[in-house]
Amino acid sequence: MMSSLVDSRNRSLADWLVVLEGLNMAHIELGLERMALVAGRLDLLSLPSHVITVGGTNGKGTTCALLEAMLRAGGHSVGVYSSPHLVDYRERVRVDGVSPDAAAFCAAFAAVETARAEVALTYFEFTTLAALWLFRDAAPDVVLLEVGLGGRLDATNVVASDQTVVTTVALDHTDWLGFDRETIGFEKAGIFRAGKPAVCGDLNPPASLLAHAELLETPLSCTGRDYQWQVLDDQWRFQGLGLSLDVLPLPSLPLMNAATALATLALSPFSLDIEAIRAGLRQASLSGRLQQLGPRLWIDVAHNPESAGYLASRLPGIKGSRRCRAVVGMLKDKDIAASLAPLRDLVDDWYLASLGGPRGASANELAERQAGTCFDSVTAALAAAEMEAGEQDIIIVFGSFFTVAEVLASRT
């Protein structure tokens, strides 16, 4: 796979990424066997940190960001692995809020390349092993691993976890995970561990998820059953799992994910005082999640019906009585019609952008589901929206991580 590259120690990070992004693993079967083999050679099957694996359809990144902020406010060192990145590959790994430098990533990639020898790895498997190598070296108190796809067969699932989280279960990646919530729920529940505490933030978890927890004898705590949360004007309350917390500040990230994070902390060995929790809730943020880039420009990575529904619930508070212009670019393997539907009554003008690559939907494909003006790129669509927008109009850019990444790259 990489035999043409003679001395991996002398490659730059850019060189490594070119090679990794060119991996073609179409003929490799799904499974953790190859991942486990190389992880074993690198002594990465368990880490010296307390490991929390976070899966689910939506809210994984925000739940990790909330956990990270509260734990750090309480004085704990925290490592986070997330995907995908938006602008800089190094965003995928951070330790105490800082991404390792390029040299550290190169050393990690070289270690994985040496250890894998004859074993073929996918891009995500290779980069996940590199992240684990970095965490083993840094040895933070806590490592938060965001599941990339599904759970049962995801590369992150090779690691021995101390706690697990499933945020929500909805329809997404159906070609890989299945076409109904029960099938997808089983895949998500694949991260559960026997005897290790788990949290589910979905108000209506699939029976398959509950059954798998029972089969493994995983102590599973569910929202609405084992813990509750309630909004009270400009604050909120959390109760359950031994905690009763009042006068909590409303975070900038989804409140349901904040409740999931608090439930996870309640089951962890880390005891945080109320002021650390409040500070973490106030400080938690994540790029690309209802992020404001200017007086009238907002971006959000909403890319499936559930996340678009959340965006639709927040948009009225942002736009008020103002005119809303939406720039949207999506992948063709998403449920485009169902993802656009929640925003139809909130958006006044649609700017439909083509996304490149084999997975990208064209603007004309979007126009088959939603009337609007078509553009060859997100950049062109946003330029038109900004030129045509009135002084009081707002612009929301959404539909994919790739859509938001194109905007962020042009504004930084």
C-alpha positions in Angstrom: 0.0 0.0 0.0 2.8 2.4 0.9 5.8 0.5 -0.3 6.7 3.2 -2.8 7.5 5.6 0.1 10.9 4.5 1.3 11.6 6.6 4.5 8.5 7.4 6.4 10.5 9.3 9.0 11.2 12.1 6.5 7.7 12.8 5.3 5.9 16.0 6.2 2.4 16.0 7.5 1.2 17.2 4.1 3.0 14.2 2.5 1.3 11.8 4.9 -2.1 13.2 4.3 -1.7 12.8 0.5 -0.9 9.2 0.9 -3.6 8.4 3.5 -6.3 10.2 1.5 -5.4 8.1 -1.5 -6.0 4.8 0.2 -8.5 2.7 -1.7 -9.9 0.0 0.5 -12.9 -1.1 -1.5 -12.0 -4.7 -1.4 -11.3 -4.9 2.4 -14.1 -6.4 4.5 -15.5 -4.6 7.4 -14.4 -5.8 10.8 -12.0 -5.0 13.7 -9.6 -7.9 13.1 -7.0 -5.9 11.1 -7.4 -2.9 13.4 -7.0 -5.0 16.5 -3.9 -6.8 15.1 -2.0 -3.5 14.6 -3.3 -1.9 17.8 -2.0 -4.9 19.7 1.4 -4.5 18.1 1.4 -0.9 19.2 0.1 -1.7 22.7 -3.0 0.5 22.1 -5.8 -1.9 22.9 -6.1 -0.2 26.3 -4.9 3.3 27.3 -3.5 4.6 30.6 -6.4 7.1 30.7 -10.1 6.8 31.6 -11.7 6.2 28.2 -15.2 7.3 27.3 -16.5 6.2 23.9 -19.2 8.5 22.4 -21.4 7.2 19.6 -24.8 8.1 18.1 -26.3 9.6 15.0 -26.1 13.3 16.0 -24.6 15.2 18.9 -21.4 13.1 19.3 -19.0 16.1 18.8 -21.0 18.5 20.9 -21.3 15.9 23.8 -17.6 15.4 23.7 -17.0 19.2 23.7 -19.3 19.6 26.7 -17.6 16.8 28.6 -14.2 18.2 27.7 -15.1 21.7 28.9 -16.6 20.6 32.3 -13.8 18.1 33.0 -11.1 20.7 32.2 -12.9 23.3 34.3 -12.7 20.8 37.2 -8.9 20.5 36.8 -8.7 17.3 34.7 -6.5 16.8 31.6 -8.6 15.7 28.7 -7.8 14.2 25.2 -10.5 14.3 22.5 -10.6 12.4 19.2 -13.2 13.6 16.7 -14.0 13.5 13.0 -14.2 14.8 10.5 -12.1 18.0 10.6 -13.3 21.2 9.1 -10.1 23.1 8.0 -7.0 21.6 9.5 -6.5 17.8 9.9 -4.9 18.3 13.3 -8.4 19.3 14.6 -9.1 15.6 15.0 -6.9 15.3 18.1 -6.6 17.7 21.0 -5.2 17.4 24.4 -6.3 20.1 26.9 -7.7 22.1 24.1 -4.6 22.1 21.9 -3.9 19.9 18.8 -0.5 18.2 18.6 2.0 19.8 16.2 2.8 18.4 12.8 5.9 16.6 14.0 3.9 14.7 16.6 1.4 13.5 13.9 4.2 12.5 11.6 5.8 10.4 14.4 2.5 8.8 15.1 1.9 8.0 11.4 5.4 6.5 11.1 4.9 4.3 14.2 1.6 3.0 12.7 3.2 2.4 9.3 6.0 0.4 10.8 3.7 -1.7 13.0 1.1 -2.5 10.3 3.8 -4.1 8.1 1.7 -6.4 5.8 -1.7 -5.4 7.2 -3.9 -3.2 5.0 -5.7 -0.3 6.8 -8.4 2.2 5.8 -7.8 5.9 6.1 -9.9 6.0 9.3 -8.3 3.0 10.8 -4.8 4.4 10.2 -5.6 7.8 11.5 -7.4 6.4 14.6 -4.4 4.3 15.5 -2.2 7.5 15.2 -4.6 9.3 17.5 -4.5 6.5 20.1 -0.7 6.5 19.8 -0.7 10.2 20.6 -3.0 9.7 23.6 -0.9 7.0 25.0 2.1 9.3 24.9 0.2 12.3 26.5 -1.6 10.1 29.1 -4.4 12.6 29.9 -6.7 11.8 32.8 -9.6 11.2 30.4 -9.8 10.3 26.7 -13.0 11.0 24.8 -13.3 8.9 21.6 -15.9 10.0 19.1 -17.2 7.1 17.0 -16.8 7.7 13.3 -19.5 5.5 11.9 -22.0 3.1 13.6 -20.1 1.7 16.6 -19.9 -2.1 16.5 -17.4 -2.2 13.6 -16.0 1.3 14.0 -12.2 1.6 14.4 -12.6 3.3 17.8 -14.3 0.3 19.2 -11.1 -1.6 19.3 -10.1 0.2 22.5 -11.1 -1.0 26.0 -13.6 1.6 27.2 -14.5 2.5 30.8 -17.8 4.2 29.8 -19.9 4.5 26.7 -22.5 7.0 25.4 -25.1 6.8 22.6 -26.4 10.3 22.0 -29.3 9.6 19.5 -30.4 7.0 17.1 -31.7 8.2 13.8 -31.5 7.3 10.1 -28.2 8.2 8.5 -25.5 6.2 6.7 -28.3 3.7 5.9 -26.2 2.0 3.1 -23.8 1.0 5.9 -25.8 0.7 9.0 -29.3 -0.3 7.9 -32.6 1.3 6.9 -34.5 1.3 10.2 -33.8 2.5 13.7 -33.8 -1.0 15.2 -31.0 -2.1 12.9 -29.0 1.1 13.4 -29.6 0.9 17.2 -28.0 -2.5 17.3 -24.9 -1.1 15.5 -24.7 1.9 17.9 -25.0 -0.4 20.9 -22.0 -2.3 19.7 -19.8 0.0 21.8 -21.4 -1.1 25.1 -19.1 -3.0 27.5 -20.1 -5.7 29.9 -20.4 -4.2 33.4 -19.3 -0.8 32.3 -21.7 2.2 32.7 -23.4 3.5 29.6 -25.7 6.5 28.9 -28.3 6.9 26.1 -29.5 10.4 25.4 -32.3 9.3 23.0 -35.8 9.8 24.5 -37.1 6.8 22.5 -34.2 4.3 22.3 -34.7 1.4 19.9 -35.6 -1.9 21.6 -32.5 -3.4 19.9 -30.2 -1.0 21.9 -31.9 -1.8 25.2 -31.8 -5.5 24.5 -28.1 -5.4 23.7 -27.4 -3.6 26.9 -29.3 -6.2 28.8 -27.6 -9.1 27.0 -24.1 -7.7 27.9 -25.2 -6.8 31.4 -24.3 -3.2 30.7 -25.7 -0.8 33.3 -27.5 1.6 30.9 -29.0 5.0 32.1 -31.5 6.6 29.8 -32.8 10.1 29.6 -36.4 10.5 30.8 -36.1 7.2 32.8 -33.0 7.5 34.9 -32.3 11.2 34.6 -34.3 14.3 33.7 -33.6 17.8 32.6 -35.9 20.9 32.5 -35.5 24.4 31.1 -36.6 27.2 33.5 -36.5 30.6 31.7 -32.8 31.4 31.2 -31.4 28.5 33.1 -32.0 24.7 33.5 -32.1 21.9 36.0 -30.6 18.4 35.9 -31.8 15.6 38.3 -31.0 11.9 38.5 -28.1 9.5 38.9 -27.3 11.0 42.3 -27.2 14.6 41.1 -29.6 17.4 41.7 -28.3 20.5 40.0 -30.2 23.8 39.7 -29.4 27.2 38.2 -27.3 25.8 35.4 -26.4 28.2 32.6 -27.8 27.5 29.1 -25.0 26.4 26.9 -24.5 27.5 23.3 -24.6 23.8 22.3 -27.7 21.6 22.3 -29.1 21.3 25.8 -30.0 17.6 25.3 -26.3 16.9 24.7 -25.4 18.9 27.9 -27.8 16.6 29.8 -26.2 13.5 28.3 -22.7 14.8 29.2 -23.8 15.5 32.8 -25.3 12.0 33.1 -22.0 10.6 31.8 -20.1 12.6 34.4 -22.4 11.4 37.2 -21.4 7.8 36.4 -17.7 8.6 36.1 -15.1 8.4 38.9 -14.6 12.2 38.6 -16.3 14.4 41.1 -16.9 18.0 39.9 -18.1 20.9 42.0 -21.1 22.9 40.8 -19.0 25.9 39.8 -16.8 23.7 37.5 -19.9 22.3 35.9 -21.3 25.8 35.4 -18.0 27.1 34.0 -17.8 24.2 31.6 -21.3 24.7 30.3 -20.6 28.4 29.7 -17.3 27.7 28.0 -18.2 24.8 25.7 -18.2 25.5 22.0 -17.5 23.6 18.8 -16.7 25.0 15.4 -19.4 24.6 12.8 -22.3 24.2 15.2 -24.6 27.2 14.9 -21.5 29.3 14.7 -21.8 33.0 13.9 -19.1 34.3 11.5 -20.3 37.8 11.1 -23.2 40.1 11.9 -25.5 38.2 9.6 -23.7 35.0 8.7 -24.2 31.6 10.5 -22.9 28.2 9.7 -24.1 24.7 10.8 -23.1 21.2 9.9 -26.6 19.9 10.0 -26.7 17.2 7.3 -29.6 14.8 8.1 -33.2 15.1 9.1 -32.6 15.0 12.9 -29.8 17.7 12.9 -31.8 19.8 10.4 -34.7 19.6 12.7 -32.6 20.9 15.6 -31.3 23.8 13.3 -35.0 24.6 12.5 -35.8 24.8 16.2 -33.1 27.4 16.8 -33.4 29.4 13.6 -36.6 31.4 14.6 -34.7 32.8 17.6 -31.8 33.9 15.3 -33.8 35.4 12.4 -36.8 36.9 14.3 -38.8 38.8 11.7 -35.8 39.1 9.3 -35.5 37.6 5.9 -33.5 34.4 5.8 -31.3 33.2 2.9 -30.0 29.7 3.0 -26.9 28.4 1.2 -27.0 24.6 1.1 -24.7 21.9 -0.2 -25.2 18.2 0.5 -23.9 14.7 -0.2 -26.0 12.6 -2.5 -26.1 9.6 0.0 -28.1 11.7 2.5 -31.9 12.0 2.7 -31.9 15.4 1.0 -35.7 16.0 0.9 -36.2 15.1 4.5 -33.2 17.2 5.6 -34.5 20.3 3.8 -38.1 19.9 4.9 -37.8 21.3 8.5 -36.4 24.6 7.1 -38.8 25.2 4.2 -41.1 27.5 6.2 -38.2 29.4 7.7 -36.1 30.1 4.6 -37.1 32.8 2.2 -34.5 32.4 -0.5 -32.5 29.2 -1.4 -29.0 29.1 -2.9 -28.2 25.6 -4.0 -24.5 24.6 -4.2 -22.9 21.7 -5.9 -20.4 19.7 -3.8 -17.4 18.1 -5.5 -16.2 14.5 -5.3 -18.0 11.3 -6.0 -20.4 11.7 -3.0 -21.3 15.3 -3.6 -24.8 16.2 -4.8 -25.1 18.7 -7.7 -27.1 21.8 -7.3 -29.5 20.4 -9.9 -30.1 17.3 -7.7 -30.9 19.6 -4.8 -33.2 21.6 -7.0 -35.3 18.4 -7.6 -36.2 18.5 -3.9 -36.2 22.3 -3.3 -36.7 25.2 -5.6 -33.8 27.6 -5.6 -31.0 29.2 -7.6 -28.2 26.8 -8.6 -24.5 27.4 -8.2 -21.3 25.4 -9.1 -19.8 25.8 -5.6 -20.6 26.8 -2.0 -18.3 29.8 -2.5 -20.3 31.1 -5.5 -23.6 30.5 -3.7 -22.5 32.4 -0.6 -21.1 35.3 -2.7 -24.5 35.6 -4.4 -26.4 35.4 -1.1 -24.2 38.1 0.4 -24.6 40.4 -2.6 -28.4 40.0 -2.7 -29.0 40.2 1.1 -30.5 43.3 2.5 -28.9 45.0 5.5 -31.2 43.2 8.0 -31.2 39.7 6.3 -29.5 36.7 7.8 -27.7 34.0 5.9 -27.4 30.4 7.1 -25.0 27.9 5.5 -25.6 24.2 6.2 -26.0 20.7 4.7 -22.6 19.0 5.2 -19.3 19.2 7.0 -17.8 19.9 3.5 -20.1 22.8 3.0 -19.2 24.5 6.2 -15.5 23.6 5.8 -15.4 25.5 2.4 -16.8 28.6 4.1 -14.5 28.4 7.1 -11.4 27.9 4.8 -12.3 31.0 2.9 -12.8 33.1 6.1 -9.7 32.2 8.0 
